Amino acid sequence: MAKKKTEVEQQKPVVVNEASLAFFEKYINNPSPTGFEWKGQEIWLDYIKPYIDDHYVDNYGTAVGIINPEAEYKVVIEAHADEISWFVNYITSDGLIYVIRNGGSDHQIAPSKRVDIHTDNGIVKAVFGWPAIHTRLGGEKEEAPTLKNIFLDCGCTSKEEVEALGIHVGCVITYEDEFMVLNNRYYVGRALDNRAGGFMIAEVARLLKENNIKLPFGLYIVNAVQEEIGLRGAEMIAHRIKPNVAIVTDVTHDTGTPMINKIVQGDLSCGKGPVISYAPAVQNNLNKLLIESAQKANIPFQRQASSRSTGTDTDAFAYSNDGVPSALISLPLRYMHTTVEMIHKDDVDNVIRLIYESLLNIQNGQDFRYIK
């Protein structure tokens, strides 16, 4: 006999619906590597357009949806759209391909992975080859995967054959792994860092529209490019928008799995709520507003401290335009920069709720300075 739902489970607000989940799956499965994000941005804009008043895309592909574009006071909610990937770097005479990183790609997970090589002629399939275990025995110390020894095999026997497929130095490479739901509890896939963020800010826009909320300020829903190579998209768009406030969402590490030192990384878990950060770039009065919003709405949350920088687009917004009050809401994630990144369904709902509730508590023209 199935167990009855507990009172807490019955009262738990559900935000993501079937239509939005279908968008999420499509959005995750679409490749969006750093510097080549535009197909994913088109999908994102198509979804968000019914919920906004205006939009634009900058020269490098950052997409911005706007509610109340005429308002002088501007609030940003932001995520980044790009995923880690590889570049073709060298093609051998016998048709094997060596790669370099595009973002923080992990060479240790590469062996035996299937990939898509993106060419002007379309996708070319390939695999990261690796010597069989039988050939690695014999008393010698095993060689670990490194950038110097991982390689792609696309089934060709010469450089000329590889090039005839449209593959050349500079072609971008992504993993083919796709979205799934695990145990009806976790969303799993590649590039949840941080297209999950793009999904969540789009859902905030949907909730505002469906609940007929009239914000007293301009809301800029920003899906930035090129975060994985140094926050570059956020740097560019912050100067164009010149916001008064910025709330950024990204992922952070679930530290409950093996081989992670909580003394160094902190104690954070999937399923226990959004993570609110403390860091020099985080403006404390804005952070206090986030915490109070969570408490008023009974949204569970966790806390994280960053020593110097958050390592997210928060830093880019905070230090732009003479200083913009900025804060970070993170989504706990397992196995970052792998093809099996995992996030908890409840955390996704609660990040969306926290951003939504926080926007309702920001006043038009609000002054977040410490000394006035």
C-alpha positions in Angstrom: 0.0 0.0 0.0 1.3 3.5 -0.9 2.2 5.7 2.0 0.1 8.8 2.5 1.8 12.1 1.9 3.0 13.9 5.0 1.4 17.2 5.9 4.7 19.0 4.8 4.6 17.2 1.4 1.0 18.2 0.9 1.7 21.8 1.6 4.8 22.0 -0.5 4.3 24.5 -3.4 4.9 23.1 -6.8 6.2 25.6 -9.4 7.4 23.7 -12.4 4.5 22.4 -14.5 4.4 19.9 -17.4 4.8 22.7 -20.1 7.8 24.3 -18.3 9.4 20.9 -17.8 9.1 20.1 -21.5 10.9 23.4 -22.2 13.6 22.6 -19.6 14.3 19.3 -21.2 14.5 20.8 -24.7 16.7 23.6 -23.5 19.1 21.3 -21.7 19.4 18.8 -24.6 20.3 21.6 -27.0 24.1 22.2 -27.2 25.1 25.7 -26.1 28.9 25.8 -25.8 30.8 28.9 -24.8 31.0 31.2 -27.7 28.3 29.3 -29.6 25.2 29.8 -27.5 22.8 31.2 -30.0 20.6 28.1 -30.7 20.0 27.8 -27.0 19.2 31.5 -26.7 16.6 31.2 -29.4 14.9 28.4 -27.5 15.0 30.4 -24.3 13.6 33.6 -26.0 10.8 31.7 -27.6 9.7 30.4 -24.2 10.0 33.7 -22.4 8.5 36.1 -25.0 4.9 35.6 -23.8 5.8 36.8 -20.3 7.8 40.0 -21.2 7.3 43.3 -22.8 10.4 43.6 -24.9 13.8 41.9 -25.5 17.1 42.2 -27.2 20.2 40.2 -27.9 23.7 41.8 -27.8 26.6 41.2 -30.3 27.9 38.1 -28.5 24.6 36.5 -27.8 23.5 37.5 -24.3 19.7 37.6 -24.3 17.6 40.0 -22.3 13.9 39.9 -21.6 12.4 43.1 -20.2 9.3 43.9 -18.2 8.5 47.6 -17.9 11.2 48.8 -20.2 10.4 52.5 -19.7 11.1 52.4 -16.0 14.1 54.3 -14.7 14.9 52.0 -11.8 16.3 48.7 -13.2 16.5 45.3 -11.5 18.3 42.4 -13.1 17.8 38.7 -12.5 20.5 36.8 -14.2 21.9 33.4 -15.1 24.4 32.2 -17.7 23.6 30.2 -20.9 26.9 28.6 -21.9 28.2 25.1 -21.2 31.7 23.7 -21.1 33.0 22.0 -24.2 36.1 21.2 -26.3 37.8 22.6 -29.4 39.5 20.6 -32.1 43.2 21.5 -31.7 45.2 19.0 -33.8 44.4 16.3 -36.4 47.0 13.6 -36.7 48.0 12.0 -40.1 46.1 8.8 -39.2 42.9 10.7 -38.4 42.8 11.1 -34.7 41.9 14.4 -33.1 43.4 16.1 -30.1 41.5 18.8 -28.2 41.8 21.8 -25.9 39.3 23.1 -23.4 36.6 25.6 -24.0 35.8 26.5 -20.4 36.5 24.2 -17.4 36.1 20.8 -19.1 37.2 17.8 -17.1 39.7 15.6 -18.9 39.3 12.8 -16.3 35.7 12.1 -17.4 36.4 12.2 -21.1 37.6 8.6 -21.9 34.9 6.5 -23.6 32.4 9.4 -23.8 30.4 9.9 -27.0 30.6 13.5 -28.5 29.2 15.7 -31.2 31.6 17.6 -33.3 29.9 20.7 -34.7 30.8 21.6 -38.3 29.3 23.7 -41.0 28.0 20.5 -42.5 26.2 19.5 -39.3 27.0 17.1 -36.4 29.8 14.6 -36.8 29.8 11.8 -34.2 33.0 10.7 -32.5 34.2 9.1 -29.3 37.0 9.8 -26.8 39.0 6.6 -27.2 41.0 5.0 -24.4 43.4 1.9 -24.3 41.6 -1.3 -23.2 42.4 -2.5 -19.7 44.1 -5.5 -21.1 46.8 -3.4 -22.7 47.4 -1.4 -19.6 48.6 -4.3 -17.4 52.1 -5.4 -16.9 53.5 -3.8 -13.8 53.9 -0.3 -15.1 52.2 2.6 -13.4 48.9 3.3 -15.2 48.8 6.6 -17.2 45.9 8.8 -16.1 43.8 10.8 -18.5 45.4 14.2 -19.3 45.0 16.9 -21.9 48.1 15.5 -23.6 46.7 11.9 -24.1 42.9 12.1 -24.5 41.9 12.0 -28.2 38.8 11.7 -30.4 38.2 8.9 -32.9 35.6 9.7 -35.6 36.2 6.5 -37.5 38.6 8.0 -40.0 42.0 6.7 -41.0 43.6 9.9 -42.3 43.7 13.6 -41.8 42.2 14.1 -45.2 39.3 11.9 -44.4 38.6 13.9 -41.2 38.7 17.2 -43.1 36.4 15.8 -45.8 33.7 15.5 -43.0 34.0 19.2 -42.4 36.1 18.9 -39.3 38.8 21.6 -38.8 40.8 23.1 -36.0 38.4 25.3 -34.0 35.4 23.1 -34.4 33.6 22.9 -31.1 32.8 19.6 -29.4 30.0 18.8 -26.9 28.9 15.6 -25.1 25.7 14.0 -26.4 24.3 13.0 -22.9 20.7 14.2 -22.4 18.2 15.2 -19.7 16.5 12.7 -17.5 14.6 12.6 -14.2 16.1 10.3 -11.6 13.9 8.6 -8.9 11.3 11.3 -9.5 13.5 13.5 -7.3 16.5 14.8 -9.3 16.9 16.4 -12.7 20.0 15.0 -14.3 22.0 16.0 -17.4 24.9 17.9 -18.8 24.9 21.7 -18.7 22.6 22.1 -15.7 25.5 24.5 -14.9 23.9 26.8 -15.6 21.0 26.4 -18.0 19.1 25.4 -14.9 19.6 29.1 -14.0 18.2 30.3 -17.3 15.2 28.0 -16.8 14.6 29.3 -13.3 14.6 33.0 -14.2 12.3 32.3 -17.2 9.9 30.6 -14.7 10.0 33.8 -12.5 8.9 35.8 -15.6 6.1 33.2 -16.1 4.9 33.5 -12.5 4.9 37.3 -12.6 2.7 37.2 -15.8 0.3 34.4 -14.6 -0.2 36.1 -11.2 -0.8 39.6 -12.8 2.0 41.1 -10.8 2.7 44.8 -11.8 6.3 45.5 -10.7 7.1 49.2 -9.8 10.5 49.0 -11.6 12.0 47.6 -14.8 12.9 44.0 -14.6 15.7 42.7 -16.9 15.8 38.9 -17.2 19.3 38.3 -18.4 20.7 35.0 -19.9 24.4 35.8 -20.3 27.0 34.1 -22.5 30.6 33.2 -21.9 30.5 32.8 -18.1 32.6 29.7 -18.2 35.7 31.5 -19.5 35.6 34.5 -17.2 32.2 36.1 -16.7 32.6 37.9 -20.0 28.9 38.1 -21.1 27.9 39.5 -17.8 30.7 42.1 -18.0 29.4 43.3 -21.4 25.7 43.4 -20.6 26.1 45.0 -17.2 27.5 48.1 -18.9 24.7 48.2 -21.4 21.8 47.8 -18.9 23.4 49.9 -16.1 21.2 48.2 -13.5 20.4 49.5 -10.0 20.2 46.0 -8.5 21.3 42.5 -9.6 20.2 39.1 -8.3 22.3 36.4 -9.9 21.6 32.7 -9.8 24.1 29.9 -10.5 25.0 26.5 -9.2 27.1 25.5 -6.3 28.5 22.2 -5.0 26.5 19.7 -3.1 29.2 18.6 -0.6 27.5 15.5 0.7 29.0 13.1 -1.8 32.4 11.3 -1.3 35.8 12.9 -1.7 34.7 16.4 -0.9 36.1 18.2 2.1 33.4 20.1 4.0 36.0 22.0 6.0 37.1 23.6 2.7 33.9 23.5 0.6 31.2 24.0 3.3 28.2 21.9 4.2 25.6 22.1 1.5 23.1 19.5 0.2 20.7 19.0 -2.6 17.1 19.1 -1.3 17.7 21.5 1.5 16.9 24.7 -0.3 18.6 27.6 -2.2 22.0 28.7 -1.1 22.5 32.3 -0.1 26.1 33.5 -0.3 28.3 35.8 1.7 31.2 37.4 -0.1 32.8 40.8 -0.7 30.8 41.2 -3.9 27.5 40.4 -2.2 25.8 43.6 -1.0 24.7 42.9 2.6 21.5 44.9 2.6 20.3 43.2 -0.5 21.3 39.8 1.0 19.3 40.7 4.1 16.3 41.3 1.8 16.7 37.8 0.3 16.9 36.2 3.7 13.8 38.0 5.0 11.9 37.1 1.8 12.8 33.4 2.3 11.7 33.6 5.9 8.4 35.3 5.2 7.6 32.8 2.5 8.7 29.8 4.5 11.3 28.9 1.9 14.2 26.7 3.3 17.7 28.0 2.5 21.3 27.3 3.2 24.3 29.6 3.6 27.7 29.7 1.9 30.8 31.8 2.3 33.3 32.7 -0.4 36.7 33.9 0.5 37.5 36.5 -2.2 35.1 36.1 -5.1 32.0 34.1 -5.8 33.3 32.9 -9.1 30.0 33.7 -10.7 28.5 36.6 -12.7 27.7 38.2 -9.4 31.2 39.6 -9.4 30.8 41.1 -12.8 27.6 42.9 -12.0 28.8 44.0 -8.5 31.9 45.7 -9.8 30.4 47.3 -12.9 29.1 50.9 -13.3 30.6 52.3 -10.1 29.2 49.4 -8.1 25.8 47.7 -8.4 24.2 46.1 -5.3 24.3 42.4 -6.2 23.5 39.1 -4.5 23.8 35.4 -5.4 21.2 32.7 -5.0 22.8 29.3 -5.8 21.3 25.9 -6.7 23.0 22.9 -5.0 24.4 20.6 -7.7 26.2 17.2 -7.6 29.0 16.3 -10.0 29.6 19.7 -11.6 31.2 19.8 -15.0 30.3 16.2 -15.7 27.6 14.8 -18.0 25.5 13.7 -15.0 25.0 16.9 -13.1 22.2 16.5 -10.6 19.8 19.0 -9.0 16.9 18.4 -6.7 13.4 19.2 -8.0 12.4 20.9 -4.7 15.5 23.2 -4.9 14.6 24.3 -8.4 11.1 25.2 -7.2 12.4 27.0 -4.2 15.0 29.1 -6.1 12.3 30.2 -8.4 10.1 31.1 -5.4 12.9 32.9 -3.6 13.7 35.1 -6.6 10.0 35.8 -7.2 9.3 36.7 -3.5 12.4 38.9 -3.4 11.3 40.9 -6.4 8.0 41.6 -4.6 9.9 43.0 -1.7 12.1 45.4 -3.7 10.8 49.0 -3.8 11.0 51.3 -6.7 14.1 53.5 -6.2 15.3 51.5 -3.1 18.6 52.7 -1.8 20.7 49.8 -0.6 23.7 51.9 0.6 25.1 51.2 4.1 25.5 54.9 4.9 23.1 57.5 3.6 
